[in-house]
């Protein structure tokens, strides 16, 4: 039988391993505060979803609520505004994607796909211009919807970009009716 050469670990080997382990623990302890500060704080987490009473929003009226630090426009459109939005051919739109978080990602930007199912007069959108993040002004612009004064983007009454530098339609956030006249956004 051949004799195997085995080397007994020395005290120096133990010190190398212990020093390396303590260095790894120290690096982790030093990095943890920097990593942890990237998590959302309690105030942001509490705004993950909000409930909004839309029963008092009359025809032709808009309200603005804050969700996750962003304005959300809720408008109860008139029959004329709905008719005008339905009359727009998809080919005339710079962005033909609905950008509705409640529908499939490839849904077309028809007025029905932008409005609230079952209550087509109601429209809910994140009120941030998709060009550079300004807040558009309501019931203004060439199409009677929203107008972004920063760089001149015009949105129609369905929140679809019609003219200007904005590349996309205003986003429709995830929401649902939780009771008659009460929606939950988020």
N, C-alpha and C positions, 0 to 999 in steps of 0.2 A: 504494500500500500504506500502510496505517495503521501508525503506529509504536506499539508496545506499551510501556506504562509498566511497567517492572520496577524493583523496589527491591532494592538490594543489601543483604544482611543485614549488620548492623553488629556491632561488638564487644559492644554492650549486649544485642542479641538472643541472642548466643551465651551470655552470662553468665546471662540469664534461664533459658534451656533447661538449662544445666549445673547451676544452682542447684536448679531443680525436680527434675531427675533425681537429684541427690544427696539431696534431701529425701525423695523416694520410697524410695530405697535405705535411708536412715536410719530411716524409719518402719517399713519391713519388718524391718530388723534389730532394732528395738526391740520389735516385736510378736511376733517368732518365739519367744522363750522363753515367752511367755504362751500361745501356741497349742500349743507342743510339750509343755508341762506337762499338758495335757489328755489326752494319749495314755496308755494303760495302761502301767504299769511292767512290768519283766521278770517279777516274781513273779506278777502277774495273768495275763500271757500264758502262763506255764508251766502254769497251772491251767485252760487252755482245755478240756482233756479229761483225764480220769483213768480208770484201770483199777481195777476192784473185783472181788475174788474173792468170789463169792456162793455158792460150793459148800459152804462151811462154815456157812452160815446155815440152821439147822434149823427145822423147822416150828414156828410160834408165836414165833420169835425175830426181833428187829429189830436192825439196826445203823445207825449214823449215820456218814456220811463227809462231808468238806468238798469242795465244788466251787465254784470262783469266789467263794470267801468265804461261801458259803451252805451250811447243813446240808442233806444229802440223806438222807431216810429210805428204807431198803430193808427190807422186811418179807416174810418167808415166812409167809403166812397159813395158818390151819388150815382144814379143810374146813367147819367151822361158820361161820367168818368169811366165807368165800366164799359159802356158802349164804345167809347173812343179807344180804350185799351184793347178791346176785342177786335177792332177794325184794323189793327196794325198787322201787316203780313210779317211772318218770321224773317223773310229775306231782307226786310228793311232794318233789322236790328243788328247792331255791331256784335252783340253777344247773344247767341241763340240758346244758351244754357240757362235753365230756370234758377240755378243757384239757391235751391230750396233744400234745406237740411232735412225736411220731412219727406222728400221724394228721392227717387233714384238719382244718382249723380249725372246721368245723361238725359234727364227730363228736359223737354223743350221749354223755352221761355214764353209760353202762351200765358194769357192773363189768368186762366183757370189754374195753371200750375204755380202761379205766384200768389194767388189769393188763398183764403182759408176755405178748405173744403166744407161745403154745406152752408157757408155764409160768404159768398163770393164778393160781397161788398166790403168785407173786412180784409185789410192787408196789414201784415206785420213784417217789418224789415229792420235790420241793423242800420242805423243812421250814420254810417261812416262812408264817405266817398271812396270808391275803389281805386282812385288815382293816387292820392297822397294822404288820405286819411282825414280830410277836413269834414266838417259837419254841414251837409246840404240844408238849404232853406226850403221849407214846405210851401206848396201851392205857388210855385214860381217857375220861371224858365219858359222855354218855348213850347213845352208840352203839358203845362199845367200840373206837373208833378213836383219834382224837387230840383233845385238848382244849386250847384256848388260854386260859390263866389270866388274860391281860391284860383281855379284855373278854367272855369267855364263849362263844367260838365252839366248836361241837361238830362234828367231822368223823367220818364212819363209817369202816369198815375198808377202804374203797376210796379214802379221802381226799376224799370229797365233802362239801361243807358241808351240814349238816342242820339246824342251829339256831344262832342268834346273829347278830352283826352282819357277819360276813365275807360279802362279796358273791360270791366265786368259790370253786370247788374248789381244792385244793392242786394246784400245777402239776406235770405229769410232764415231766421234762427230756428232751432228745434223748439217746437211748442205744441201744446195740445189743450183742448177744452177739458177741464176737470169737473165742471158743472155748467149749467146754463149761465152764460155771461161772464164766466171766470176762466181765464187761460193761465197755463203755467208755461213760462219761458225757461228753457234750459233742461 
